[in-house]
Amino acid sequence: MSQAELSRQEDLRRQAEALGPWFHNIDLGEGGWTAPNHFLGDYPGFKFRRFAHDLPADLTGKSVLDIGCNAGFYSVEMKRRGAARVLGLDSDERYLAQGRFVAERLGHDIEFRNLSVYDVGRLGERFDVVIFMGVFYHLRHPLLALDLIHEHVADDLLVFQSMLRGTAQVEPVAQDYDFFDMDAFERPGYPRMHFVEHAYAHDCTNWWIPNRAGIEAMLRSSGFSIQSRPEAEVYLCRRVEAPYGAEAAYPARPDGQRET
Ligand SMILES: C[S@@+](CC[C@H](N)C(=O)[O-])C[C@H]1O[C@@H](n2cnc3c(N)ncnc32)[C@H](O)[C@@H]1O
């Protein structure tokens, strides 16, 4: 390696380090990675490779919203599939700075905005693909977030991931349960959410962790029809009409105006 190449690599390493710590370890080219010592190695690259084949290979002309985008790993991958517009949202300015650095370095036109999932109504825009990965269990109001995504921004495909705990058993959900039927709640395959009062995995931003039956029921209940489950915690869904009774707490304005 020439002296010039070595010093370019060192420069890149320093820039990435100054923006750290990184949750996404992204290949920056020329031997540079955002988090070369990441405890999971090529993360989330190896995770993405487990379900990448289930996503549309060609997104030419499509719009993508990446909610909780972090350093933009998935935003970049959607751009690589030809998406015309990619908007990454995160509520943490440090991650947005990482995303902008990565996008510029890799030459992708991706917009990054500081916006909470609870405020997606402000966008006034729907997207062909919404990515909502790794955020659900960090929310105090996760079902509200799903309702808001359905009501305001999802147009077709939802790529969803949540940490899951409890059994992977799923029992068919009845249309109704008798008042005295206590057994239903004891069965492991009943939809369930586990509340974390203090911290889980040393992380006090974990609030609600569903079991598999729970997340599948909540997706359906928010108007997302599950198309596939390519990985244990990953769901590909299509937006459909929300079932009766699942009205959004903050409905879209009939005149199409944005929230302020
Ligand atoms: C575990 S990371 C997941 C990152 C990425 N989506 C992935 O799957 O690798 C959670 C991300 O969600 C962001 N986040 C947490 N609460 C949020 C909220 N209310 N609105 C938008 N982003 C949020 C965090 O800042 C963080 O970047």
Ligand as a Chemical Component Dictionary entry (heavy atoms), coordinates in Angstrom:
data_LIG
# 
_chem_comp.id                   LIG 
_chem_comp.type                 NON-POLYMER 
_chem_comp.pdbx_formal_charge   0 
_chem_comp.three_letter_code    LIG 
# 
loop_
_chem_comp_atom.comp_id 
_chem_comp_atom.atom_id 
_chem_comp_atom.alt_atom_id 
_chem_comp_atom.type_symbol 
_chem_comp_atom.charge 
_chem_comp_atom.model_Cartn_x 
_chem_comp_atom.model_Cartn_y 
_chem_comp_atom.model_Cartn_z 
_chem_comp_atom.pdbx_ordinal 
LIG C1  C1  C 0  -31.486 -0.808 18.085 1  
LIG S1  S1  S 1  -31.319 0.592  17.057 2  
LIG C2  C2  C 0  -31.876 -0.084 15.501 3  
LIG C3  C3  C 0  -31.208 0.573  14.327 4  
LIG C4  C4  C 0  -31.581 0.008  12.964 5  
LIG N1  N1  N 0  -32.953 0.280  12.620 6  
LIG C5  C5  C 0  -31.298 -1.459 12.904 7  
LIG O1  O1  O 0  -32.223 -2.269 12.860 8  
LIG O2  O2  O -1 -30.116 -1.826 12.905 9  
LIG C6  C6  C 0  -32.675 1.627  17.512 10 
LIG C7  C7  C 0  -32.664 2.988  16.831 11 
LIG O3  O3  O 0  -33.942 3.592  17.021 12 
LIG C8  C8  C 0  -33.751 4.939  17.353 13 
LIG N2  N2  N 0  -34.950 5.380  18.077 14 
LIG C9  C9  C 0  -35.309 5.125  19.374 15 
LIG N3  N3  N 0  -36.480 5.691  19.668 16 
LIG C10 C10 C 0  -36.897 6.318  18.539 17 
LIG C11 C11 C 0  -38.038 7.089  18.197 18 
LIG N4  N4  N 0  -38.998 7.348  19.101 19 
LIG N5  N5  N 0  -38.156 7.572  16.951 20 
LIG C12 C12 C 0  -37.181 7.332  16.022 21 
LIG N6  N6  N 0  -36.062 6.616  16.280 22 
LIG C13 C13 C 0  -35.928 6.120  17.519 23 
LIG C14 C14 C 0  -32.479 4.953  18.185 24 
LIG O4  O4  O 0  -31.886 6.233  18.252 25 
LIG C15 C15 C 0  -31.634 3.944  17.424 26 
LIG O5  O5  O 0  -30.907 4.533  16.375 27 
# 
loop_
_chem_comp_bond.comp_id 
_chem_comp_bond.atom_id_1 
_chem_comp_bond.atom_id_2 
_chem_comp_bond.value_order 
_chem_comp_bond.pdbx_ordinal 
LIG C1  S1  SING 1  
LIG S1  C2  SING 2  
LIG S1  C6  SING 3  
LIG C2  C3  SING 4  
LIG C3  C4  SING 5  
LIG C4  N1  SING 6  
LIG C4  C5  SING 7  
LIG C5  O1  DOUB 8  
LIG C5  O2  SING 9  
LIG C6  C7  SING 10 
LIG C7  O3  SING 11 
LIG C7  C15 SING 12 
LIG O3  C8  SING 13 
LIG C8  N2  SING 14 
LIG C8  C14 SING 15 
LIG N2  C9  SING 16 
LIG N2  C13 SING 17 
LIG C9  N3  DOUB 18 
LIG N3  C10 SING 19 
LIG C10 C11 SING 20 
LIG C10 C13 DOUB 21 
LIG C11 N4  SING 22 
LIG C11 N5  DOUB 23 
LIG N5  C12 SING 24 
LIG C12 N6  DOUB 25 
LIG N6  C13 SING 26 
LIG C14 O4  SING 27 
LIG C14 C15 SING 28 
LIG C15 O5  SING 29 
# 
